[in-house]
Amino acid sequence: MLAKSGSPAETSNPVAIWDKELPSAESFAVQTFELCTWCGARFGIGYQGCCTHQESSPEQLELPKRLTEILAKDHRQDRAHKHFIDLDF
């Protein structure tokens, strides 16, 4: 599993979840939303688990760009977007 659970000191990987799947996502903190520039699919970007990652870091600023690159690659390779995308670098 991508996210860890337990003590507040543990962290989780950044992920993107298709907005239609967000209601069923357990303990997911949305930081921002990003749209696929090709098809308009909307994804929530954030972290699963206990960690909320409130402070902005250079890595967090790269997450929407990373997701956009992944979504564009899906379209170039003519494949459907995953509903859960690991954005860990």
Secondary structure as UniProt FT lines:
FT   TURN            8..9
FT   STRAND          14..18
FT   HELIX           19..24
FT   STRAND          28..35
FT   TURN            37..39
FT   STRAND          42..48
FT   HELIX           58..76
FT   TURN            77..78
FT   STRAND          84..86
//
